[in-house]
């Protein structure tokens, strides 16, 4: 049986964020999360919000208490890694990402990458 591999894309704004992280433990957790998504797809992610063909989801870590946020395009099974944030900022980040998703639909953005390319 061949292993399913899902496409995981790190958006440009998050790539810049990763480059600024100096804590090796955090970087390891991010890498493990991406591998988990590649292997398990949506089963690796807690679903937070659904809008049309897009899902906002997170992967949780207890120690250290961080969250990795992902937007999933259900149409083509692409996973866009968009944020890594401490649990204490969880609700603020979720609200920001939901707002960006809603804005994308209202303004007619065709590609989720456009939304996170700043």
For each residue, the residues with C-beta under 8 A, 3 or more apart:
1:
2:
3: 39
4: 39 41
5: 38 39
6: 37 38 39 40 41 77 78 79
7: 76 77 78 79
8: 34 37 38 78 79 81
9: 78 79 80 81 113
10: 14 15 18 34 80 81
11: 14 15 80 81 82 112 113 115 116 117
12: 15 16 113 116 117 118
13: 16 17 82 116 117 118
14: 10 11 17 18 81 82 83 84 116
15: 10 11 12 18 19
16: 12 13 19 20
17: 13 14 20 21 83 84
18: 10 14 15 21 27 30 84
19: 15 16
20: 16 17
21: 17 18 26 27 30 84
22:
23: 26 27
24: 27 28
25: 28 29 64
26: 21 23 29 30 64 66 84
27: 18 21 23 24 30 31
28: 24 25 31 32
29: 25 26 32 33 61 64 66 68
30: 18 21 26 27 33 34 68 81 84
31: 27 28 34 35
32: 28 29 35 36
33: 29 30 36 37 44 59 68 81
34: 8 10 30 31 37 38 81
35: 31 32 38 39
36: 32 33 39 40 44 59
37: 6 8 33 34 40 41 44 45 59 70 79 81
38: 5 6 8 34 35
39: 3 4 5 6 35 36 44
40: 6 36 37 43 44
41: 4 6 37 44 77 79
42: 45 47 55 57 72
43: 40
44: 33 36 37 39 40 41 59
45: 37 42 55 57 58 59 70 72 79
46: 57 58 59 60
47: 42 50 55 56 57
48: 55 56 57 58 94 98
49: 55 56 94 97 98 101
50: 47 54 55 56
51: 54 56 98 101 102 105
52: 105
53: 73 74 75
54: 50 51 71 72 73 74 101 112
55: 42 45 47 48 49 50 71 72 74
56: 47 48 49 50 51 69 70 71 72 94 97 98 101
57: 42 45 46 47 48 69 70 71 72
58: 45 46 48 67 68 69 70 94
59: 33 36 37 44 45 46 67 68 70
60: 46 67 87
61: 29 64 65 66 67 68
62: 65
63:
64: 25 26 29 61 86
65: 61 62 86 87 88
66: 26 29 61 84 85 86 87
67: 58 59 60 61 83 84 85 86 87 90 93
68: 29 30 33 58 59 61 81 83 84
69: 56 57 58 81 82 83 84 85 93 94 97
70: 37 45 56 57 58 59 79 80 81 82
71: 54 55 56 57 79 80 82 97 101 112
72: 42 45 54 55 56 57 77 78 79 80
73: 53 54 76 77 78 79 80 112
74: 53 54 55 77
75: 53
76: 7 73
77: 6 7 41 72 73 74
78: 6 7 8 9 72 73
79: 6 7 8 9 37 41 45 70 71 72 73
80: 9 10 11 70 71 72 73 112 113 116
81: 8 9 10 11 14 30 33 34 37 68 69 70
82: 11 13 14 69 70 71 97 116
83: 14 17 67 68 69 93 97
84: 14 17 18 21 26 30 66 67 68 69
85: 66 67 69 89 90 93
86: 64 65 66 67 89 90
87: 60 65 66 67 90
88: 65
89: 85 86 92 93
90: 67 85 86 87 93 94
91: 94 95
92: 89 95 96
93: 67 69 83 85 89 90 96 97
94: 48 49 56 58 69 90 91 97 98
95: 91 92 98 99
96: 92 93 99 100
97: 49 56 69 71 82 83 93 94 100 101
98: 48 49 51 56 94 95 101 102
99: 95 96 102 103
100: 96 97 103 104 115 116
101: 49 51 54 56 71 97 98 104 105 115
102: 51 98 99 105 106
103: 99 100 106 107 109 115
104: 100 101 107 109 112 114 115
105: 51 52 101 102 108 109
106: 102 103
107: 103 104
108: 105
109: 103 104 105 112 114 115
110: 114
111: 114
112: 11 54 71 73 80 104 109 115 116
113: 9 11 12 80 116 117
114: 104 109 110 111 117
115: 11 100 101 103 104 109 112
116: 11 12 13 14 80 82 100 112 113
117: 11 12 13 113 114
118: 12 13
